[in-house]
């Protein structure tokens, strides 16, 4: 049902994605372990969703993350892959090659899942 609503919103032109550089700092932790920290994040605003922050790969601690088998598809951004942290499955997602022009600024960037890790935005 959610997929249908997203497609209908997109077809009617009421669904929007907007990105912009975030001028603050984003810090991601899990149980006291720093997973990522960036002052080069991109903020993504999407109709019907809270703001999400995408961090450059270079600002993410890939030494503590493991690529997950989980994948998903968003009709507005494309196919996502996931990365897990210790005790936090699918802690980040990445759109390596976004399908829509409005999402191109987040290509290859890591978005932390606030439901799985602590995300401090300042």
C-alpha positions as CSV (number, residue, x, y, z in Angstrom):
1,X,0.0,0.0,0.0
2,X,2.8,2.4,0.9
3,X,4.5,1.7,-2.4
4,X,1.3,2.5,-4.3
5,X,0.8,5.8,-2.4
6,X,4.4,6.8,-3.2
7,X,3.9,6.1,-6.8
8,X,0.6,7.9,-6.9
9,X,2.1,10.9,-5.2
10,X,5.0,10.9,-7.6
11,X,2.7,10.7,-10.6
12,X,0.6,13.6,-9.3
13,X,3.7,15.7,-8.7
14,X,3.1,16.0,-5.0
15,X,6.2,14.0,-3.9
16,X,9.4,16.0,-3.7
17,X,13.0,15.3,-2.8
18,X,15.3,18.1,-2.0
19,X,18.9,18.0,-1.0
20,X,21.3,20.6,0.3
21,X,24.6,20.7,2.1
22,X,24.2,20.6,5.8
23,X,26.2,23.2,7.5
24,X,26.4,21.6,10.9
25,X,28.0,18.4,12.2
26,X,26.5,14.9,12.2
27,X,27.8,12.3,14.7
28,X,26.7,8.7,14.7
29,X,27.3,6.3,17.6
30,X,26.2,2.9,18.9
31,X,26.9,1.9,22.6
32,X,29.7,4.5,22.9
33,X,31.4,3.5,19.6
34,X,31.8,6.2,17.1
35,X,30.6,5.0,13.7
36,X,30.7,8.2,11.7
37,X,31.2,11.9,12.1
38,X,31.0,14.5,9.4
39,X,30.8,18.2,8.8
40,X,30.2,17.5,5.0
41,X,26.8,15.8,5.3
42,X,23.9,16.3,2.8
43,X,20.5,16.8,4.2
44,X,17.6,15.1,2.2
45,X,14.1,16.3,2.7
46,X,11.4,14.1,1.3
47,X,7.6,14.5,1.2
48,X,6.1,12.5,4.1
49,X,9.5,11.6,5.8
50,X,11.7,13.2,8.4
51,X,14.9,14.9,7.2
52,X,17.7,12.4,6.6
53,X,21.4,13.1,6.7
54,X,23.8,11.4,4.2
55,X,27.5,11.3,5.1
56,X,30.4,10.9,2.7
57,X,31.9,7.4,2.7
58,X,35.3,8.9,3.9
59,X,33.6,10.1,7.1
60,X,32.2,6.6,8.0
61,X,34.2,4.0,10.0
62,X,34.1,1.2,7.5
63,X,36.5,-0.7,9.7
64,X,33.6,-1.4,12.2
65,X,30.8,-1.8,9.6
66,X,29.9,-4.9,7.6
67,X,27.9,-5.0,4.4
68,X,24.5,-6.6,5.0
69,X,22.6,-8.8,2.7
70,X,19.6,-6.5,3.0
71,X,18.5,-4.4,0.0
72,X,15.5,-2.3,-0.7
73,X,14.0,-0.2,-3.4
74,X,12.5,3.3,-3.3
75,X,10.6,4.5,-6.3
76,X,12.1,8.0,-5.8
77,X,15.7,7.2,-5.0
78,X,16.4,3.7,-6.4
79,X,18.0,0.6,-4.9
80,X,19.7,0.7,-1.5
81,X,22.2,-1.5,0.1
82,X,22.7,-1.7,3.9
83,X,25.6,-1.8,6.3
84,X,25.5,-3.2,9.9
85,X,27.4,-2.1,13.0
86,X,28.2,-4.2,16.0
87,X,24.8,-4.9,17.6
88,X,23.0,-2.8,15.1
89,X,21.8,-4.6,12.0
90,X,21.3,-2.4,8.9
91,X,22.5,0.7,10.7
92,X,23.2,2.6,7.5
93,X,21.8,2.5,4.0
94,X,23.4,3.7,0.7
95,X,22.1,4.5,-2.7
96,X,25.1,3.9,-4.9
97,X,23.4,5.0,-8.1
98,X,20.2,6.9,-7.4
99,X,17.5,6.5,-10.1
100,X,16.1,10.0,-10.0
101,X,18.0,13.3,-10.7
102,X,16.9,14.9,-7.5
103,X,18.6,12.1,-5.5
104,X,22.0,12.2,-7.3
105,X,23.7,14.3,-4.6
106,X,23.4,11.4,-2.2
107,X,25.0,8.8,-4.5
108,X,27.4,6.6,-2.5
109,X,26.7,8.4,0.8
110,X,25.8,6.7,4.0
111,X,22.5,7.5,5.8
112,X,22.3,6.4,9.4
113,X,19.1,4.8,10.7
114,X,18.0,6.8,13.8
115,X,16.0,3.7,14.9
116,X,19.2,1.6,15.1
117,X,22.0,4.0,16.0
118,X,22.3,7.3,17.8
119,X,22.4,10.2,15.4
120,X,23.4,13.6,16.8
121,X,22.7,16.5,14.5
122,X,24.1,19.9,15.5
